[in-house]
Amino acid sequence: MGYPDEEFPPRPRYPLSFTLFEDEYPELTDEQVAEAMKVMDDGYLAQEYYRKQNAKIRLDGDRAETYTYDNYSWTEHISRKWGQWYSSPEVLLEQLKACGFDLGIASEKETFE
């Protein structure tokens, strides 16, 4: 209990144009998604967020580490967080679909039926 030793700056956020919509979600292009992710990556790198937190997620198995804290940012962190939990994206896609986010991706089960 207590107070942190230092004040951390607010973490970077997606651009408002990428997160605030009225009445419906827009169809975003790959370029728009890439630009929003770049904003996040650049912000985390500028703050040296993961370096200061010493928060690089280790890779499972015998995969070689190719990232340093100079290029390890939000996209890589989230990819490791989600990508190593399940051997297949199937579980995550089913959970998203149950929450109303049908990405239109056929599951392995649907593909082979």
JODAGI-V602273 format. One record per helix or strand of 3 or more residues. SS is the DSSP state (a for helix, b for strand). FROM is the first residue (numbers start at 1). TO is the last residue. If there is no record, write none. Layout:
ss->(SS:SS)
from->(FROM:FROM)
to->(TO:TO)
This chain:
ss->(a:a:a:a:a:a)
from->(16:30:49:74:90:108)
to->(19:47:53:83:98:112)
